[in-house]
C-alpha cells in the first residue's frame, strides 16, 4: 500500500487535515463521560437544575461540534480517496497502454480489468478508512484508559485486563480469518474471469449447447466462494459475542468493585457511570480496529496485484526517431526470426523479402504457419530477431507515433467501438471530413452505409454487435484506408465477404499508392500480387509470382489444386 501513496498527489493537504478533525471529534467524545459524571454527582445529587441545564447544554454542544468535525473529516476523506482512486486508475491504465503484446499476453485482459476495477476499489476504500479512523480508534482506546486512570487508578486495571483479553481475541480471530479473506479475493477473481469468458463467448456456448456445463462451472466457483465466506463468517461471528462478554464481565466487575468504593466514599456514582462509558468506548474502538485490519488486509492483497503491473515495464523500447533512406524499399525483412517465449520453438525462421511502394505482397500458408505473426512484426507489436526495415530504417529506430503514421493494419477479427460509423472512421484519421470518409467507404465496398437513412451517423454497438461479419470487416478496412498509410496490411480481413464483393475490394485496394501486405487463405485473393510468400510451419517455402510458385513450390501448387486450380 505504501508504494501507492504517491497517487494521493494533489490531495496531501486534505488527507493531512482530515485526521485532525477526527482527533477533535474523539477528544470531545472523551470529555462527554466526564460531563455526564458531573451532572450526576453535582447537578442531580445537589438538585441543582440550573447546573444540569448548563452541563446538558455543554454536552449537546460537544456532540454537535463533534458531529461537525466528523462531517468535515468524512468530506475530506471522501474527496481524497476518490482523487487517489482517479489518479491511480489513470496511471495504471496509461501504464498498461505502454505494454507490448508480450506483456498484455502475460497478464490477459480479464486480470487487467479486475485490477483496474475491483483491486483499485479495495485500495481506495482502505485510503478512506485510514484517513477517517486510523487516528480515532487508537486515540479513543488509549484516551479511555488514561481517563479511567485519572478517575481511579485501581479500577483502571480492569480496563487494562479487559483490553488485553479483547486484544487477544481480536488477534486470534483476525489471524484465523485473514487467510480466508485472501482466498475469497482469489475466488472472486475466478468468478469474474468465468463471467467474462462465458458472456463474451455466449454464442459459442449456445452453438455447442454447453450452457449446463458452463453453469455447473460457475456454480462450482460460486459454491467455493460461498464456503470460504461462510467459514470466515463463522470465525468472525465469534468476535462480537466474545468481546461483548468480556466487556459485560468488565462492567459487572467495575460495578461490583466500584460499588464498594462508592459505599466507602472513594468514588462517586457519576464516576462509575463514566468508567462504564469509557469501557464501552474501548469496545467500539477495538471493533473498528478489527474491521480496519480486514479492510487493510484485502487492500494489501489488491495493492500487491496493482504493484505487480507497475513493476513490469515494456520489453520494447521506443526509438528516438528514424531517418528514412531515399529510394529504399517500403518494407524489407532480412533473416527475421521470432518466437513467443524463451521455452518454445520459433514461430518464424529466417524470413526475407522486399516490398516496394505501390506493390502488393500476398502471404499464404496453412493454419499455424505464422502468417499473422509475420504481419504483427511490421508495426512492431513484438520485437524479432533479424532486421525489419521500413523506408530503409530499422523499425526499432522509429518512435511509436512515427511507425503508426506509416502503417495501418486490419486484423483477422474486426473490432469496432461503440459510437457511430463516423466515430469509428475517425479512429483512423481524427480530422477526416465527410468526403474522405465516403471515399474510404467506397474503396472498402461499404455501400450499405450509403443505403442507410442514418448514413455515417448510424449507431454501432460495442464490438459491432448490430452489424454482420462482412459489414464489420469492410468498416475496419475503411478505417485503415482513410488513414492513407504508406503500408496497408490486410490480415485475412475479407474472409466474410462473398467472392464478387471481395473482387471489387481487391481491385479498389490495388489502385492505392500504399505498399500492400495481404494475408489470405484464398489463392484467388493473392494470385495477382506482385510477390507471394508461402509459409509452412514458420518457414518460407516459396517466394515469387503466382506462375512461378505453381511451377516451383509444391505446397502452393497443392493449395491451388485444392481450391479449384485457379490460373
C-alpha positions in Angstrom: 0.0 0.0 0.0 2.8 2.4 0.9 4.1 2.3 -2.7 0.8 3.6 -3.9 0.6 6.6 -1.5 2.2 8.7 -4.3 -1.2 8.7 -6.0 -2.5 11.0 -3.3 -0.6 13.8 -5.0 -2.8 16.8 -5.1 -4.7 15.6 -2.0 -2.0 15.6 0.6 -3.4 18.6 2.4 -7.0 17.4 2.9 -5.5 13.9 3.7 -3.5 15.5 6.5 -6.2 17.9 7.7 -9.0 15.3 7.9 -7.5 13.3 10.8 -7.1 16.5 12.8 -10.9 16.9 12.7 -11.4 13.3 13.6 -9.0 13.8 16.5 -11.1 16.7 17.7 -14.2 14.6 17.5 -12.6 11.8 19.5 -11.4 14.4 22.1 -15.0 15.7 22.6 -16.2 12.2 22.8 -13.8 11.5 25.7 -15.0 14.6 27.5 -18.7 13.7 27.4 -18.5 10.9 30.1 -16.9 13.4 32.5 -19.7 15.8 31.8 -22.3 13.1 32.5 -20.5 12.2 35.7 -20.6 15.9 36.8 -24.3 16.1 36.0 -25.0 13.0 38.3 -22.6 14.0 41.1 -23.2 17.7 41.2 -26.5 18.5 39.5 -28.7 15.6 40.4 -27.1 14.9 43.8 -27.4 18.6 44.7 -30.7 19.0 43.0 -29.3 22.0 41.1 -31.5 22.3 38.0 -29.5 25.2 36.6 -26.3 23.2 36.7 -28.0 20.3 35.0 -29.2 22.5 32.2 -25.8 24.2 31.8 -23.9 20.9 31.7 -26.6 19.4 29.4 -26.2 22.3 27.0 -22.4 21.8 27.2 -22.9 18.1 26.4 -25.1 18.9 23.4 -22.6 21.5 22.2 -19.8 18.9 22.4 -22.0 16.4 20.5 -22.9 18.9 17.7 -19.3 20.2 17.4 -18.1 16.6 17.3 -20.6 15.8 14.6 -19.5 18.8 12.5 -15.9 17.8 12.9 -16.8 14.2 11.8 -18.7 15.6 8.8 -15.7 17.7 7.7 -13.4 14.7 8.1 -15.8 12.5 6.1 -15.9 15.0 3.3 -12.2 15.4 3.1 -11.6 11.7 3.4 -14.1 11.0 0.6 -12.5 13.7 -1.6 -9.0 12.4 -1.0 -9.9 8.7 -1.6 -11.8 9.5 -4.8 -8.9 11.6 -6.0 -6.5 8.9 -5.1 -8.6 6.3 -7.0 -8.9 8.5 -10.0 -5.1 9.2 -10.1 -4.4 5.5 -9.7 -6.8 4.4 -12.4 -5.3 6.9 -14.9 -1.8 5.9 -14.1 -2.5 2.2 -14.2 -4.4 2.5 -17.5 -1.6 4.6 -19.0 1.0 2.2 -17.8 -0.9 -0.8 -19.3 -1.0 1.1 -22.6 2.8 1.2 -22.7 2.9 -2.6 -22.7 3.8 -4.5 -25.8 1.8 -7.5 -26.9 4.2 -9.7 -24.8 3.1 -8.1 -21.5 -0.5 -8.0 -22.5 -0.4 -11.7 -23.3 1.3 -12.4 -19.9 -1.5 -10.9 -17.8 -4.5 -11.4 -20.0 -7.4 -8.9 -20.4 -9.6 -10.5 -17.6 -6.9 -10.0 -15.0 -6.1 -6.4 -16.1 -9.8 -5.5 -16.0 -10.2 -6.9 -12.5 -7.1 -5.0 -11.3 -8.3 -1.8 -12.8 -11.7 -2.1 -11.2 -12.1 -4.3 -8.1 -8.5 -4.1 -6.8 -8.4 -0.3 -7.1 -11.7 0.0 -5.3 -10.3 -2.1 -2.4 -7.3 0.2 -2.0 -9.5 3.3 -2.4 -11.6 2.1 0.5 -8.5 1.5 2.6 -7.3 5.1 2.0 -10.7 6.4 3.1 -10.8 4.3 6.2 -7.2 5.1 7.0 -7.9 8.9 6.9 -11.1 8.6 8.8 -10.4 6.0 11.5 -6.7 5.2 11.8 -6.1 8.0 14.3 -9.5 7.9 16.0 -9.6 4.3 17.1 -6.2 4.1 18.8 -6.8 7.5 20.4 -10.2 6.5 21.8 -8.7 3.3 23.2 -5.7 4.9 24.8 -7.6 8.0 25.8 -10.3 6.0 27.5 -7.7 4.0 29.5 -6.0 7.3 30.5 -9.2 8.9 31.5 -10.1 5.8 33.6 -6.8 6.0 35.3 -7.4 9.7 36.1 -10.7 8.7 37.8 -9.4 5.7 39.7 -6.1 4.0 39.1 -7.0 0.7 40.7 -10.3 0.2 38.8 -8.4 1.1 35.6 -6.6 -2.2 36.0 -9.9 -3.8 35.0 -9.7 -1.7 31.8 -6.2 -2.9 31.1 -7.1 -6.5 31.8 -10.2 -6.4 29.7 -8.4 -4.6 26.9 -5.7 -7.2 26.9 -8.2 -10.1 26.7 -10.1 -8.3 23.9 -6.9 -7.7 22.0 -6.0 -11.4 22.3 -9.5 -12.3 21.0 -9.1 -9.8 18.1 -5.7 -11.2 17.2 -6.8 -14.8 17.3 -9.9 -14.1 15.2 -8.1 -12.0 12.7 -5.2 -14.4 12.4 -7.6 -17.2 11.6 -9.8 -15.2 9.2 -7.2 -13.1 7.2 -6.1 -16.1 5.1 -9.7 -16.8 4.2 -10.2 -13.2 3.1 -7.3 -13.6 0.7 -8.8 -16.8 -0.6 -12.1 -15.1 -1.0 -10.5 -12.4 -3.1 -9.0 -15.0 -5.4 -12.3 -16.8 -5.6 -13.9 -13.5 -6.7 -11.3 -13.2 -9.4 -12.1 -16.6 -10.6 -15.9 -15.8 -10.8 -15.1 -12.6 -12.6 -13.0 -14.5 -15.2 -15.6 -17.1 -15.7 -18.3 -14.5 -16.1 -16.3 -12.5 -18.7 -15.4 -15.7 -20.6 -19.0 -17.0 -20.7 -20.6 -13.7 -21.6 -18.1 -12.9 -24.3 -18.3 -16.4 -25.7 -22.1 -16.8 -25.3 -22.6 -17.6 -28.9 -20.1 -20.4 -28.8 -21.6 -21.8 -25.7 -25.0 -21.8 -27.2 -23.7 -23.2 -30.5 -22.3 -26.3 -28.7 -25.2 -26.5 -26.2 -22.8 -26.1 -23.3 -25.0 -23.9 -21.1 -25.4 -26.6 -18.5 -21.6 -27.3 -18.3 -20.8 -23.6 -18.1 -23.5 -23.1 -15.4 -22.0 -26.0 -13.4 -18.5 -24.5 -13.6 -19.9 -21.1 -12.5 -21.9 -22.7 -9.7 -18.8 -24.7 -8.5 -16.8 -21.5 -8.3 -19.7 -19.6 -6.6 -20.1 -22.5 -4.1 -16.3 -22.4 -3.3 -16.5 -18.7 -2.7 -19.6 -19.2 -0.5 -17.9 -21.9 1.5 -14.9 -19.6 2.1 -17.2 -16.7 3.2 -19.3 -19.0 5.4 -16.1 -20.3 7.1 -14.7 -16.9 7.6 -18.1 -15.6 8.7 -18.2 -18.3 11.5 -14.8 -17.2 12.7 -15.6 -13.5 12.5 -19.0 -14.3 14.2 -17.2 -15.1 17.4 -15.8 -11.6 17.6 -18.9 -9.7 18.9 -20.1 -12.3 21.4 -16.7 -12.8 22.9 -15.8 -9.1 23.1 -19.3 -8.2 24.5 -18.9 -11.0 27.1 -15.5 -9.5 28.1 -17.0 -6.0 28.3 -20.1 -7.1 30.2 -17.9 -9.0 32.7 -15.7 -6.0 33.0 -18.7 -3.7 33.5 -20.0 -6.1 36.2 -16.6 -6.1 37.8 -16.4 -2.4 37.8 -19.9 -2.0 39.3 -19.1 -4.6 42.0 -15.7 -3.2 42.9 -16.9 0.4 42.3 -20.0 -0.1 44.4 -17.7 -0.9 47.4 -15.6 2.2 46.6 -18.8 4.3 46.4 -20.0 2.8 49.7 -16.7 3.8 51.4 -16.6 7.2 49.7 -13.7 6.5 47.4 -15.8 7.0 44.2 -19.0 8.8 43.2 -21.9 7.3 41.3 -21.1 9.6 38.3 -17.6 8.4 38.2 -18.8 4.8 38.0 -21.0 5.7 35.0 -18.1 7.4 33.4 -15.9 4.3 33.8 -18.7 2.2 32.2 -18.9 4.6 29.3 -15.2 4.6 28.7 -15.3 0.8 28.7 -17.9 0.8 26.0 -15.9 3.3 24.0 -12.9 1.0 24.2 -15.1 -1.9 22.9 -16.3 0.1 19.9 -12.8 1.3 19.1 -11.4 -2.2 19.2 -14.2 -3.5 16.9 -13.3 -0.6 14.5 -9.7 -1.7 14.6 -10.7 -5.2 13.8 -12.7 -4.0 10.8 -9.7 -1.9 9.7 -7.4 -4.9 9.8 -9.8 -6.7 7.5 -10.0 -3.8 5.1 -6.3 -3.3 5.1 -5.6 -7.0 4.6 -7.9 -7.0 1.5 -6.3 -3.8 0.3 -2.8 -5.2 0.8 -3.6 -8.1 -1.4 -5.1 -5.8 -4.1 -2.1 -3.4 -3.8 0.3 -6.2 -4.4 -1.6 -7.1 -7.6 -1.6 -3.5 -8.7 2.1 -3.1 -8.0 2.8 -6.2 -10.0 1.5 -4.3 -13.0 3.6 -1.2 -12.2 6.7 -3.3 -11.6 6.5 -4.6 -15.2 8.0 -2.4 -17.8 7.6 -2.9 -21.5 10.2 -5.2 -23.0 10.0 -2.9 -26.1 12.0 0.3 -26.0 10.8 3.2 -28.2 13.1 4.5 -30.8 14.3 8.1 -30.8 13.2 8.7 -34.4 14.3 7.2 -37.7 15.5 8.9 -40.9 14.1 7.2 -44.0 16.5 6.4 -46.7 15.6 7.8 -50.1 15.0 5.2 -52.7 14.8 2.3 -50.2 12.1 -0.3 -50.3 8.9 0.5 -48.4 9.3 -2.7 -46.4 12.1 -5.2 -46.1 12.7 -8.4 -44.0 16.2 -9.6 -43.6 16.6 -13.1 -42.0 13.8 -12.4 -39.5 13.0 -15.0 -36.8 10.6 -14.8 -33.9 9.3 -16.9 -31.0 6.7 -16.1 -28.4 8.8 -17.2 -25.4 12.2 -18.5 -24.3 10.9 -22.0 -23.7 9.1 -22.5 -27.0 10.2 -23.0 -30.6 10.4 -20.5 -33.3 7.1 -19.4 -34.9 9.1 -17.8 -37.8 12.6 -18.6 -39.1 14.8 -16.7 -41.5 12.1 -14.8 -43.4 13.4 -12.4 -46.0 11.6 -10.4 -48.7 11.4 -6.9 -50.2 8.3 -4.8 -50.9 8.4 -1.6 -52.9 5.9 1.3 -52.6 2.7 0.5 -54.5 3.4 -3.2 -54.8 1.4 -5.9 -53.2 2.8 -8.9 -51.2 0.5 -11.8 -50.8 1.1 -14.2 -47.9 -0.5 -17.7 -47.8 0.0 -20.8 -45.8 -1.7 -23.4 -43.7 -3.2 -22.8 -40.2 -0.5 -22.0 -37.7 2.1 -21.3 -40.4 3.0 -17.9 -38.9 1.1 -15.5 -41.3 -0.5 -13.3 -38.6 2.7 -13.5 -36.5 4.6 -12.1 -39.5 2.3 -9.1 -40.1 2.3 -8.3 -36.4 6.0 -7.8 -36.5 5.7 -5.0 -39.1 4.0 -2.4 -36.8 6.4 -3.8 -34.1 3.8 -5.4 -31.9 6.6 -7.7 -31.0 10.4 -7.4 -31.3 12.0 -10.0 -33.5 15.5 -11.3 -34.4 16.9 -10.1 -37.6 16.2 -6.8 -39.4 12.8 -5.3 -40.3 13.2 -2.1 -42.3 10.7 0.5 -43.3 11.9 3.0 -45.9 15.4 1.7 -45.2 15.4 2.4 -41.5 15.0 -0.3 -38.8 11.6 -0.3 -37.1 13.3 -0.2 -33.7 14.6 3.3 -34.5 11.1 4.7 -35.2 9.1 6.4 -32.5 5.8 4.6 -31.9 4.0 7.6 -33.4 6.2 7.6 -36.5 5.6 3.9 -37.0 1.8 4.1 -36.6 1.6 7.0 -39.0 3.2 4.9 -41.7 1.2 1.7 -41.1 -2.4 0.6 -41.0 -3.3 -2.9 -40.0 -6.7 -4.6 -40.4 -6.7 -7.6 -38.1 -8.3 -11.0 -38.7 -11.1 -10.2 -36.2 -12.8 -7.0 -37.0 -13.2 -4.8 -33.9 -15.4 -1.8 -33.8 -16.1 0.6 -30.9 -19.5 1.8 -29.6 -20.5 5.1 -31.2 -21.3 5.9 -34.8 -19.8 4.9 -38.1 -18.3 8.4 -38.3 -16.7 7.9 -34.9 -15.1 4.6 -35.9 -13.7 6.0 -39.1 -12.1 8.9 -37.2 -10.1 6.4 -35.3 -8.1 6.2 -38.5 -8.0 10.0 -39.1 -9.4 12.2 -36.3 -9.8 15.3 -38.6 -11.3 13.4 -41.6 -14.0 15.2 -43.4 -17.2 13.6 -44.8 -15.8 13.3 -48.4 -12.7 11.5 -47.1 -14.9 9.1 -45.2 -17.1 8.4 -48.2 -14.0 7.8 -50.4 -12.7 5.3 -47.9 -16.0 3.6 -47.7 -16.2 3.3 -51.4 -12.7 1.6 -51.5 -13.9 -0.8 -48.8 -17.1 -1.6 -50.7 -19.1 -0.5 -47.7 -22.1 0.5 -49.8 -24.5 -0.4 -47.0 -23.6 2.8 -45.2 -24.9 4.9 -48.1 -28.1 2.8 -48.3 -29.0 3.5 -44.6 -31.0 6.6 -43.7 -28.6 7.4 -40.8 -25.6 7.1 -43.1 -22.4 8.0 -41.3 -24.4 8.6 -38.1 -25.6 5.1 -37.9 -25.1 3.8 -34.4 -22.5 1.0 -33.9 -22.9 -1.1 -30.8 -19.9 -2.3 -28.8 -17.8 -4.7 -30.9 -20.2 -4.1 -33.8 -22.8 -6.4 -32.4 -25.5 -4.9 -34.6 -23.5 -5.5 -37.8 -22.8 -8.6 -39.8 -19.3 -10.0 -40.1 -18.8 -8.7 -43.6 -20.0 -5.2 -42.6 -17.6 -5.1 -39.7 -14.7 -6.2 -41.9 -15.5 -3.6 -44.6 -15.8 -0.8 -41.9 -12.4 -1.9 -40.5 -10.8 -1.7 -43.9 -12.3 1.7 -44.5 -10.9 2.9 -41.1 -7.5 1.8 -42.3 -7.8 3.2 -45.8 -8.8 6.7 -44.6 -5.5 6.9 -42.8 -3.7 6.9 -46.2 -0.9 4.8 -44.8 2.4 4.0 -46.6 2.0 0.3 -45.7 -1.5 -1.2 -45.7 -1.8 -4.7 -44.0 -4.9 -6.8 -44.6 -4.7 -9.9 -42.3 -7.3 -12.2 -43.8 -9.7 -9.3 -43.4 -12.0 -10.2 -46.2 -12.8 -13.7 -45.2 -16.5 -12.9 -44.5 -17.1 -11.3 -47.9 -18.6 -13.0 -50.9 -16.4 -13.5 -54.0 -17.9 -10.7 -56.0 -17.5 -8.1 -53.2 -14.0 -9.3 -52.5 -13.1 -9.0 -56.2 -14.3 -5.4 -56.2 -12.5 -4.7 -52.9 -9.3 -6.2 -54.3 -9.5 -4.1 -57.5 -10.1 -0.9 -55.4 -7.2 -1.6 -53.0 -4.8 -2.4 -55.8 -5.1 1.3 -57.0 -3.9 2.7 -53.7 -0.4 4.1 -53.6 0.5 2.3 -50.4 2.6 -0.9 -50.2 0.1 -3.7 -49.5 0.6 -6.8 -47.4 -2.4 -9.2 -47.9 -2.8 -12.3 -45.9 -5.4 -14.8 -47.2 -6.3 -18.4 -47.3 -7.7 -17.9 -50.8 -5.3 -18.1 -53.7 -7.8 -16.1 -55.8 -7.3 -13.2 -53.4 -3.5 -13.0 -53.8 -2.8 -14.5 -57.2 -2.4 -11.1 -58.8 0.0 -9.9 -56.1 3.5 -8.7 -57.3 5.1 -11.2 -55.0 3.6 -14.1 -53.0 5.2 -15.5 -49.8 4.3 -19.1 -49.0 4.8 -20.1 -45.3 4.8 -23.6 -43.8 5.4 -24.1 -40.1 7.1 -20.7 -39.8 9.5 -21.2 -42.8 9.3 -19.6 -46.2 8.9 -22.5 -48.7 8.1 -20.3 -51.7 8.5 -16.7 -52.9 7.6 -15.3 -56.3 4.7 -14.7 -58.6 1.7 -16.9 -59.0 3.0 -18.6 -62.1 6.5 -19.1 -60.6 5.1 -20.7 -57.5 2.8 -23.0 -59.5 6.0 -24.3 -61.2 8.5 -24.2 -58.3 6.5 -24.6 -55.0 4.8 -27.9 -54.4 2.8 -26.6 -51.4 1.4 -23.7 -53.4 0.6 -25.9 -56.3 -1.2 -28.3 -53.9 -3.2 -25.4 -52.4 -4.1 -24.2 -55.8 -5.3 -27.6 -56.9 -7.4 -27.9 -53.7 -9.1 -24.6 -54.4 -10.2 -25.5 -57.9 -6.9 -24.9 -59.8 -7.2 -21.1 -60.3 -4.9 -20.0 -63.0 
